[in-house]
């Protein structure tokens, strides 16, 4: 997928349109990251399958209560193959939840 800027600092790939039961809706990238000052923000779907299993194998990272975003200080701190698996699992989950994209 071609990269696209989402605001001034998020690099995203692909897109999908979501709508919550509350009626709130919008567009999001299928996969994204942001090179921030303190850490690299990795944007994932919050509840993708195998998240717990893959997170245990990822390496050194931080998250906030298992939400979609994880934070990595350096790419050398994580297993890149596992990070790729996490992105793939996250994208598959989004495609299941929003199949008409």
Backbone torsions as a table, in degrees:
resi	resn	phi	psi	omega
1	UNK	NA	144.7	179.6
2	UNK	-74.6	140.6	177.2
3	UNK	-73.3	151.1	178.5
4	UNK	-145.5	140.0	176.3
5	UNK	-78.3	131.6	174.7
6	UNK	-114.0	92.3	-173.4
7	UNK	80.1	-164.4	-174.3
8	UNK	-79.0	-14.3	-172.3
9	UNK	-140.7	-0.1	-179.5
10	UNK	-103.2	126.2	176.3
11	UNK	-102.0	118.9	-176.0
12	UNK	-119.7	159.8	-179.7
13	UNK	-131.4	128.6	-177.3
14	UNK	70.1	177.2	179.2
15	UNK	-155.9	154.0	171.7
16	UNK	-147.6	155.4	178.4
17	UNK	-105.4	128.4	179.3
18	UNK	-115.0	156.1	172.2
19	UNK	-146.5	123.6	179.0
20	UNK	-85.1	163.4	177.0
21	UNK	-58.2	-28.4	179.4
22	UNK	-69.2	-14.0	-177.0
23	UNK	101.0	-15.8	178.0
24	UNK	-63.7	134.7	-179.7
25	UNK	-145.6	163.4	179.0
26	UNK	179.1	-173.9	179.5
27	UNK	-115.5	144.0	-179.6
28	UNK	-140.2	155.2	172.6
29	UNK	-75.3	149.4	175.0
30	UNK	-65.0	-39.2	178.0
31	UNK	-143.2	144.7	-178.2
32	UNK	-158.0	161.1	172.8
33	UNK	-150.3	163.5	178.4
34	UNK	-144.4	119.6	178.0
35	UNK	-79.4	95.3	-177.8
36	UNK	-94.6	169.9	-177.8
37	UNK	-61.4	-47.3	-175.3
38	UNK	-85.2	-29.1	-176.7
39	UNK	-167.0	165.6	173.2
40	UNK	-87.5	123.1	176.6
41	UNK	-88.1	126.8	178.2
42	UNK	-110.7	119.4	-176.7
43	UNK	-98.0	120.2	-179.2
44	UNK	-129.4	162.3	171.6
45	UNK	-64.5	137.9	-171.9
46	UNK	-67.3	-35.2	-172.8
47	UNK	-118.9	36.8	-175.6
48	UNK	-70.4	151.2	179.6
49	UNK	-63.1	144.6	178.7
50	UNK	74.4	9.1	-178.8
51	UNK	-57.9	-47.8	-178.4
52	UNK	-62.6	-46.0	179.8
53	UNK	-60.3	-49.5	-177.2
54	UNK	-70.2	-38.0	178.8
55	UNK	-59.5	-36.2	-179.9
56	UNK	-65.7	-23.9	-177.9
57	UNK	-99.6	-8.5	-170.6
58	UNK	-66.8	-44.4	-174.8
59	UNK	121.9	-146.8	-174.8
60	UNK	-88.2	115.8	179.2
61	UNK	-156.3	171.6	173.6
62	UNK	-130.6	152.1	171.7
63	UNK	-142.7	176.3	179.2
64	UNK	-118.5	95.4	174.9
65	UNK	57.5	34.1	177.0
66	UNK	69.8	17.5	176.7
67	UNK	-69.7	-175.3	-174.2
68	UNK	-65.6	-29.8	-172.0
69	UNK	-94.8	136.9	170.7
70	UNK	-122.2	157.8	-174.6
71	UNK	-124.7	129.2	-178.1
72	UNK	-123.4	128.4	178.3
73	UNK	-70.3	-49.3	-179.6
74	UNK	-139.1	144.6	178.5
75	UNK	-62.0	-28.1	177.3
76	UNK	-65.7	-15.6	-179.8
77	UNK	-78.3	-12.4	-174.5
78	UNK	-125.8	159.8	174.9
79	UNK	-83.0	111.7	-175.2
80	UNK	-64.7	-32.2	177.2
81	UNK	-64.9	-39.5	178.1
82	UNK	-68.7	-40.9	177.1
83	UNK	-59.8	-41.1	177.1
84	UNK	-62.0	-43.8	177.9
85	UNK	-60.5	-38.1	179.0
86	UNK	-64.6	-43.8	177.2
87	UNK	-61.5	-45.0	-179.5
88	UNK	-61.5	-46.2	179.4
89	UNK	-62.9	-39.4	178.5
90	UNK	-64.1	-46.0	179.4
91	UNK	-63.3	-41.5	178.0
92	UNK	-61.6	-40.2	178.8
93	UNK	-63.7	-44.3	178.9
94	UNK	-61.7	-42.5	-179.2
95	UNK	-65.8	-31.6	175.7
96	UNK	-70.5	-42.2	-177.7
97	UNK	-73.2	-29.6	-178.6
98	UNK	-129.0	70.7	-172.0
99	UNK	-70.3	-16.2	-176.1
100	UNK	-91.9	30.8	-177.5
101	UNK	-96.1	NA	NA
